[in-house]
């Protein structure tokens, strides 16, 4: 009781001592929590993705773009590369195109195999199966208040450039079940829909029925139309058949290709064939993430040394405080001695005070850890 009353009487001194102990205890624990949690989040999604192919360049950008839908300054990989992987029969290629946004959420163009790979199912409606359909991630649906039957417009990259395709009005066909992954914060479309956003696939009235002023010339059964011809900005059952593409398949861009190989041998063969190219690369996402976390652990090792020095300094500070407190309380201890208190009782008073301070500091550090755990943002949102 005497120890507690002394601590309450010297509140400022007690508070400073608690903070001096709590902070060095909190920081290394917080670092460990951050590293462990982010390593688990990154590793889990990487392990779920066997291989990823894309344009040669920064391997970290390619993995983050294909797995977390982050924008990256990488060249696109053409559709023909996906067809070559498919023709090899060594694995199942899954297209991923993340070059556009809708209401600042990434638009992910892919195929039905992607949902099977990630174990995603629709909570409402269906996954996008037709041109112009869009399925919303669970978090996007909550934030925007949209559901099946509603519409969502894509974002225009350049609002004042009339040469760029207009914003596409997409029909919401479903809402995906929550997964606790970056898929919750994305909107999904069929891969062909992203090519409409690129301006490569478009729909308009039949050439024979348009205003003659928009016809630049005719050659045989070909009619060359002016770029001023208004294109459809919505895919409907009535105009879906008019959407088409002018050009070779190698011009159809993808951000990346996720590949699910048949077995380990097929995986080795695919990587060997793909990585001999100077234009393309095929990576194992888990190995790339482990390499990335290796850099993090190097930084953490330095921080551990720093926290060790800080902890030693704190112990020396506590010792100094105890010595100074003993001198300042000399008359108080003399009084206790005169009323018959033994030396062990005096030592116990100091020990109990330090115990109280340690418990309060531990409680404060624990509360900080709990708050950090609850408030820590999803890694995919801060990458």
C-alpha positions, 0 to 999 in steps of 0.5 A, spaced: 500 500 500 505 504 501 508 503 494 502 504 491 501 511 495 508 513 493 507 512 486 500 516 486 503 521 489 509 522 484 504 521 478 509 525 473 515 521 475 511 514 475 508 516 468 515 518 465 518 511 468 512 507 465 513 510 458 520 509 458 519 502 459 513 501 455 516 504 449 522 499 448 518 493 450 512 495 444 517 497 439 520 490 437 514 486 439 510 491 433 516 490 428 515 482 429 507 483 428 508 487 422 513 482 419 510 476 421 503 478 418 505 481 412 509 475 411 503 471 412 499 475 407 504 476 402 506 468 402 499 465 402 497 469 396 504 467 392 503 460 394 496 460 391 499 462 384 504 457 381 507 461 376 506 468 373 509 470 366 509 477 363 514 482 360 521 482 362 523 487 367 522 488 374 520 482 377 517 485 383 513 489 379 510 483 375 508 479 381 505 485 385 501 487 379 499 480 377 497 478 385 495 485 388 493 489 382 498 494 383 500 499 377 506 497 374 511 501 369 511 494 365 510 493 358 504 488 356 505 481 354 501 479 348 495 474 347 499 470 343 504 468 348 498 465 352 496 461 346 503 458 346 502 456 353 495 453 352 498 450 345 504 447 349 499 443 354 503 443 360 499 448 364 492 452 364 494 459 362 489 465 366 489 472 363 490 478 367 489 485 365 489 491 370 490 497 366 484 500 368 480 503 374 472 504 375 471 509 381 478 508 382 478 501 384 482 496 379 478 493 373 481 486 373 480 482 366 480 475 367 477 468 365 473 463 369 479 459 371 481 465 375 475 464 380 477 457 380 484 458 382 482 463 388 476 459 390 472 465 389 464 464 388 459 469 387 455 471 393 450 474 389 448 473 381 454 470 377 461 472 375 462 476 368 461 471 363 459 476 357 462 482 354 460 488 358 458 485 365 462 486 371 462 482 378 464 487 384 469 485 390 465 484 397 468 491 399 467 494 393 460 492 393 459 495 400 463 502 399 459 503 392 452 500 395 451 497 388 449 490 386 446 485 381 442 490 376 446 496 377 451 499 373 458 502 373 462 506 369 469 505 368 474 511 369 477 515 363 484 516 363 484 522 359 478 526 360 479 531 355 482 527 349 476 525 344 481 520 341 480 516 347 475 511 348 469 513 352 467 511 359 464 504 358 457 503 362 458 496 365 452 492 367 453 489 374 452 481 374 454 479 381 457 480 387 463 476 389 463 473 396 468 476 401 475 472 401 479 477 405 484 478 399 485 484 394 480 481 390 475 484 395 477 491 393 477 490 385 472 489 380 472 483 375 470 483 368 471 478 362 478 479 359 475 482 352 471 487 356 478 490 358 480 491 350 474 495 349 477 500 355 483 499 351 480 502 345 482 495 341 475 492 341 469 497 339 462 496 337 458 501 332 452 501 327 453 497 321 458 500 316 453 500 310 448 504 314 452 509 317 452 517 314 456 517 308 460 523 310 463 518 315 465 513 310 473 515 308 473 510 302 471 503 299 475 497 297 471 491 295 467 488 301 471 493 305 469 500 308 473 505 311 470 509 316 472 515 320 474 515 327 469 520 328 464 515 328 460 514 335 462 508 338 457 504 343 459 506 350 455 500 353 454 493 351 447 490 350 444 484 347 442 488 341 449 491 340 453 485 342 454 482 336 457 489 333 463 489 337 469 487 333 477 488 333 481 490 327 488 487 327 492 481 329 492 478 336 499 479 338 496 487 339 491 484 344 495 486 351 495 483 358 498 485 364 500 478 366 499 471 365 498 466 371 499 459 369 497 453 373 502 447 370 500 440 370 505 438 375 513 439 377 516 437 370 511 441 366 513 447 371 520 446 369 519 446 362 515 452 362 520 456 365 525 454 361 522 455 355 519 462 357 525 465 360 530 464 354 526 469 351 529 476 352 522 479 352 518 475 357 519 472 363 516 467 367 517 467 375 515 463 381 511 468 385 513 464 392 520 465 390 520 472 389 516 474 395 521 470 399 526 474 396 523 481 397 522 478 405 529 477 405 530 484 404 525 486 410 529 481 414 535 484 413 532 491 415 529 487 421 536 485 424 538 492 424 532 494 428 533 488 433 540 491 434 537 498 435 532 495 440 537 491 444 541 498 445 535 502 447 533 496 452 540 497 455 539 504 455 532 503 458 535 499 464 541 503 465 536 509 466 531 505 471 537 503 475 539 511 475 532 513 477 532 508 483 539 510 485 537 517 485 530 516 488 534 512 494 538 518 495 532 523 495 528 518 500 533 517 505 529 521 510 523 517 509 527 511 509 530 513 516 523 514 519 521 507 517 528 504 520 526 508 527 519 505 527 522 498 527 522 496 519 527 492 517 532 493 511 528 487 507 521 491 508 525 497 505 527 493 499 520 490 498 517 497 498 522 498 492 521 492 489 513 492 489 514 499 486 518 497 480 513 491 480 507 496 479 511 500 474 513 494 470 505 491 470 503 498 468 508 499 462 506 491 460 499 493 460 500 499 456 505 496 451 500 490 450 494 495 449 498 498 444 499 491 440 492 490 441 490 497 437 496 495 432 493 489 431 486 491 430 488 498 426 493 495 421 491 496 414 491 490 409 497 490 406 494 490 399 492 497 400 499 500 402 503 497 397 
